[in-house]
Amino acid sequence: MKRVLLKLSGEALAGDKHTGFSEADCMEVARQIKEISDNGAEVAIVTGGGNFWRGRTSENMDRSKADQVGMLATVMNCIYVSECVRATGLDTEIYTPFVCGAFTKLYSKDSAEADLKAKKVVFFAGGTGHPYFSTDTATALRAIEIGADCILLAKAVDGIYDSDPAKNPDAKRFDTITISDVIDKRLLALDLSASIMCMENKMPMRVFALQEKDSIIKAFKGEYNGTEVTV
């Protein structure tokens, strides 16, 4: 694969702390990004915001405002991980779909692709810029726009299961599954709108647990412990 989009969950960036950042975990992510970049990959990244805020979990706020808080949480995450990646010697660029002062650049597909070709690690922060859309949807959208070969979906669990493994100890993991089956079975790999976009645009995914050793490198090489989502 030449170009990949890596989705990092916010919870994974927090490690065992559950909130905020685990610097050790984020630097380990950066080390792996450096290695696959050195092996020729063009790397784009979307982060979730769950280590700070999830708009849909608020019961007392207007949903649009709650989602805006979540968008800003992903901006913080991207800035932090970007600096970790820069510490490895790589150049980075952060894009948002809304003006964010001097912190980020306004998203442009052409600019993002030029940065990728220049071997910069490109971060897509702020989701889609609209409420009611998750970072899963932003992941699918940006991967399709930049012509990624695959989405590397780094999660807290090691793949896609037939039921929630946190609630069902007998849940079974799929080694391989089609995106249409993910949709038909309403599996919790990513949200429905993102799954449909991936199906319609033939975007494959590799789903794996970020906390496993060298998980990003292994997922990039196809030697990972997780679920292959085919089209």
N, C-alpha and C positions, 0 to 999 in steps of 0.2 A: 504494500500500500504506500502511496506517495503522500496523500493528504488525509488527516484524520481530525475528527472533532471529539475532544475529550470532555465528557460531562462529569463534574465533581460535585457530589452532594455536599451541602453545607455542613451536615452532621459529621461527615467524614473528615472535614478540615478541623473539626473540634477535637477529634480523637476521643479519648476517655473523659475529657472535660465536659462534653455535651453542649457547652456554649463557648462562644469566642473562638480562639485559635489554639491549636497545638503546634507550636513552632517546629518541633521535631517532625511531626507528621507532614507538615507543609513543606519542609525542606527535603524530606524524602520524596514527596511528589515531584518537587523541582528537579531532584537528581535524576529521576526516571524520565522526566520530560527532556532533560538535557541529553540523556543517552539515546532516546529514540530520534531526537533531532539530529544528533551527530551521525546517526545511521541513515539519514536522508529524508526523514519524515518532515512534512510541513504540518505544524500543530496549531490547532485552534482550540480554545477552551471556553466552556460555559460553566459557571458555578451556580449552585443553588444558594439559598439564603437561610436555610433551616437552622443554622447554628445561632442565628439572631432572631429571625422573625418569619412566620408564615402567615400571609394575609388571610388565608381561608380559615385559620384557627381563631380569629378574633370574633367575639360574639357581641361586642359593644360598639364597634366602629362601622362606619360606612364601608362597604366592601372595596370600593374604588380607592379610598384613602388607605385602607389596610394593605392593599396590594402595592400601593406606591411606597409604603414603608418597606415592604419586601423587596421591591426593586432596588432601593437604596442599600439594603443589606447585601445584595449581590454585588453592588459596586464596591463596597468595602472589602468583600471577599476577593474580588478580582485584583484590587490594588495590592492587597496583602500578598496573594499568591504570585502576582506579577513581580513584586520585589524579591520574593524567594527565588523565582526563576532567574531574575537578573543577577542574583548573587552567584549563580553557576556560570555566568559569563555570556548568557544569551541576551539578545535584545527583545523587547516586548512592546506591544501597543495595546491599549485598552479602548474599546469602542462602546458607546452607549447609544440607544435609539432616541435619546433626548439630550438637550444641552446640559452639561454637568460642570460648568466652569472650566477651570484649567486642569481638572483631574483626568478627563478623558477626551477622546475625539468623537465627533458625531459620526454615527455609523454610515459607511459607504461601502457597498460591495466591491467596487473597483479598488478603493484604497486598501481594504482588507486583503484582497487577493494579491495586490502588489506587495504588501507587507509579508504575506506568507511566502511569496516567491523570493523575497529578500532574506528569508530564513528567520524572520521575527516570529516569536510566539504571540499569537493574536488572541486577546480576551474579548468575549462578547458579554458585557455586563448589562444589567437593567432589564433582563428578560426581553419581551417584545416591545416594551414601552407602554403596554395597554393592560388594564385590569382584566381579571377573569382568565388570563392566560398564564400558565405556569412556566417555569424554566425548562420543563420538558418540551413544551411547545417551541420555546426559543431555540432549544438544542436542535430539534428537527428542522426548523425553519432555516437557521444559519448553516447547518450541515448541507442542506439541499442547495441553498443559495451559492455557497462557495464550491460546490461540486466535490464534497468530501467523499472518499472511498468507503468510509465506514464511521459509525458512531461508536466510541468506546465509552460505555456507560458504567462508571465506577460508583458502586453503591455500598450500603452497609451490609448487604447480604450477598452471597456468592452466586447470584443468578436469578432465574425466574422459576417460581414454584407454582404448583397447582392450587395452593392455598397459602395463607400467611404463615410462614414458618415460626414466627414469634408467638402465634396463637395455637398452631397445630403441630405438635412434635412429629406427626406422621406425614407431614407435607413432603411431596416428592419434587425434586428439581428436574427441570428439562435440560438435557445436554444440548439439544437442538430443537428449535420450534420455528414455524413460519410466522411472519408478522400477522397474517390473516387469522391464524389460530389464536394469537395473543389477543386480537380484537374480539373474535367470536367468543372466547372464554372469559373475556373481561379480566385478564390477568393484570397484576399490579406492577408491571415492569416500568411503565411510564403512562402518562395520562392518555385518554382515548383520542383526543385531537392530534396529539403528537404521533401516536401509533398509526392513525389513518394517513397522516401526511407521509410517514415513512413507507407505508404500503403503496400509496399512489405514486410515489417518486422512486420506488425501488431502492430504498436506503437501508442497508443491512446494519446490524448492531452486534456488539459483543458486550455482554453483561457480566460483571464480575465484582468481587469484593475488593475495595481499595486497600483494606488493611492487610491483605495477604502479601507476602514478600515479593517484591518486583512485579506486582500485579499489572501495572500499566505496560511495562516492557513485555511481559508475557502475552498480554492481550493484543498488543501491537503485532507480535510475532505469530499469534494464533496458537500459542502453547499454554493457554491459561485454563484455570479451573473456574468454569462458569457456564453460561448459556449463549449459544450462537443463534441469533435471530436472523433467519434467511428471508429472502423476498421471492 
